[in-house]
Amino acid sequence: MSVLENKKVIIIGDRDGIPGPAIEECVRTVDGAEVIFSSTECFV
């Protein structure tokens, strides 16, 4: 059982760290997890 199972997920990635689409691909492997927003931001 996963913490993200059957949850809606908002992803905010970091341009110099882990980008949003990379996190999104990982979340998509969890059954029932739904990505409702994914973005990569630049925190300067």
mmCIF file of the C-alpha atoms, coordinates in Angstrom:
data_MODEL
# 
_entry.id   MODEL 
# 
loop_
_atom_site.group_PDB 
_atom_site.id 
_atom_site.type_symbol 
_atom_site.label_atom_id 
_atom_site.label_alt_id 
_atom_site.label_comp_id 
_atom_site.label_asym_id 
_atom_site.label_entity_id 
_atom_site.label_seq_id 
_atom_site.pdbx_PDB_ins_code 
_atom_site.Cartn_x 
_atom_site.Cartn_y 
_atom_site.Cartn_z 
_atom_site.occupancy 
_atom_site.B_iso_or_equiv 
_atom_site.pdbx_formal_charge 
_atom_site.auth_seq_id 
_atom_site.auth_comp_id 
_atom_site.auth_asym_id 
_atom_site.auth_atom_id 
_atom_site.pdbx_PDB_model_num 
ATOM 1  C CA . MET A 1 1  ? 0.000  0.000  0.000   1.00 0.00 ? 1  MET A CA 1 
ATOM 2  C CA . SER A 1 2  ? 1.302  3.436  -0.961  1.00 0.00 ? 2  SER A CA 1 
ATOM 3  C CA . VAL A 1 3  ? 0.804  6.800  0.726   1.00 0.00 ? 3  VAL A CA 1 
ATOM 4  C CA . LEU A 1 4  ? -0.349 8.169  -2.653  1.00 0.00 ? 4  LEU A CA 1 
ATOM 5  C CA . GLU A 1 5  ? -2.817 5.376  -3.413  1.00 0.00 ? 5  GLU A CA 1 
ATOM 6  C CA . ASN A 1 6  ? -6.250 6.776  -4.372  1.00 0.00 ? 6  ASN A CA 1 
ATOM 7  C CA . LYS A 1 7  ? -5.112 10.401 -3.899  1.00 0.00 ? 7  LYS A CA 1 
ATOM 8  C CA . LYS A 1 8  ? -5.090 13.503 -6.091  1.00 0.00 ? 8  LYS A CA 1 
ATOM 9  C CA . VAL A 1 9  ? -1.562 14.882 -6.465  1.00 0.00 ? 9  VAL A CA 1 
ATOM 10 C CA . ILE A 1 10 ? -0.206 18.396 -7.134  1.00 0.00 ? 10 ILE A CA 1 
ATOM 11 C CA . ILE A 1 11 ? 3.433  18.410 -8.268  1.00 0.00 ? 11 ILE A CA 1 
ATOM 12 C CA . ILE A 1 12 ? 5.759  21.411 -8.154  1.00 0.00 ? 12 ILE A CA 1 
ATOM 13 C CA . GLY A 1 13 ? 9.204  20.535 -9.453  1.00 0.00 ? 13 GLY A CA 1 
ATOM 14 C CA . ASP A 1 14 ? 12.370 22.597 -9.358  1.00 0.00 ? 14 ASP A CA 1 
ATOM 15 C CA . ARG A 1 15 ? 14.290 23.641 -12.469 1.00 0.00 ? 15 ARG A CA 1 
ATOM 16 C CA . ASP A 1 16 ? 17.682 23.028 -10.817 1.00 0.00 ? 16 ASP A CA 1 
ATOM 17 C CA . GLY A 1 17 ? 16.492 19.953 -8.900  1.00 0.00 ? 17 GLY A CA 1 
ATOM 18 C CA . ILE A 1 18 ? 13.919 17.388 -9.954  1.00 0.00 ? 18 ILE A CA 1 
ATOM 19 C CA . PRO A 1 19 ? 11.580 18.646 -12.720 1.00 0.00 ? 19 PRO A CA 1 
ATOM 20 C CA . GLY A 1 20 ? 7.817  18.178 -12.459 1.00 0.00 ? 20 GLY A CA 1 
ATOM 21 C CA . PRO A 1 21 ? 7.487  15.718 -15.376 1.00 0.00 ? 21 PRO A CA 1 
ATOM 22 C CA . ALA A 1 22 ? 10.037 13.369 -13.749 1.00 0.00 ? 22 ALA A CA 1 
ATOM 23 C CA . ILE A 1 23 ? 8.060  13.323 -10.501 1.00 0.00 ? 23 ILE A CA 1 
ATOM 24 C CA . GLU A 1 24 ? 4.850  12.885 -12.479 1.00 0.00 ? 24 GLU A CA 1 
ATOM 25 C CA . GLU A 1 25 ? 6.185  9.744  -14.178 1.00 0.00 ? 25 GLU A CA 1 
ATOM 26 C CA . CYS A 1 26 ? 6.974  8.243  -10.766 1.00 0.00 ? 26 CYS A CA 1 
ATOM 27 C CA . VAL A 1 27 ? 3.526  9.093  -9.382  1.00 0.00 ? 27 VAL A CA 1 
ATOM 28 C CA . ARG A 1 28 ? 1.812  7.511  -12.398 1.00 0.00 ? 28 ARG A CA 1 
ATOM 29 C CA . THR A 1 29 ? 3.159  4.105  -11.301 1.00 0.00 ? 29 THR A CA 1 
ATOM 30 C CA . VAL A 1 30 ? 0.943  4.215  -8.175  1.00 0.00 ? 30 VAL A CA 1 
ATOM 31 C CA . ASP A 1 31 ? -2.491 2.635  -8.608  1.00 0.00 ? 31 ASP A CA 1 
ATOM 32 C CA . GLY A 1 32 ? -5.270 5.163  -8.171  1.00 0.00 ? 32 GLY A CA 1 
ATOM 33 C CA . ALA A 1 33 ? -3.025 8.238  -7.898  1.00 0.00 ? 33 ALA A CA 1 
ATOM 34 C CA . GLU A 1 34 ? -4.264 11.084 -10.093 1.00 0.00 ? 34 GLU A CA 1 
ATOM 35 C CA . VAL A 1 35 ? -2.001 13.989 -11.094 1.00 0.00 ? 35 VAL A CA 1 
ATOM 36 C CA . ILE A 1 36 ? -4.213 17.071 -11.278 1.00 0.00 ? 36 ILE A CA 1 
ATOM 37 C CA . PHE A 1 37 ? -1.409 19.642 -11.705 1.00 0.00 ? 37 PHE A CA 1 
ATOM 38 C CA . SER A 1 38 ? 2.266  19.385 -12.607 1.00 0.00 ? 38 SER A CA 1 
ATOM 39 C CA . SER A 1 39 ? 4.697  22.248 -13.114 1.00 0.00 ? 39 SER A CA 1 
ATOM 40 C CA . THR A 1 40 ? 8.402  23.023 -13.030 1.00 0.00 ? 40 THR A CA 1 
ATOM 41 C CA . GLU A 1 41 ? 9.283  26.329 -11.387 1.00 0.00 ? 41 GLU A CA 1 
ATOM 42 C CA . CYS A 1 42 ? 12.471 28.336 -10.996 1.00 0.00 ? 42 CYS A CA 1 
ATOM 43 C CA . PHE A 1 43 ? 13.125 29.311 -7.380  1.00 0.00 ? 43 PHE A CA 1 
ATOM 44 C CA . VAL A 1 44 ? 15.739 32.069 -7.416  1.00 0.00 ? 44 VAL A CA 1 
# 
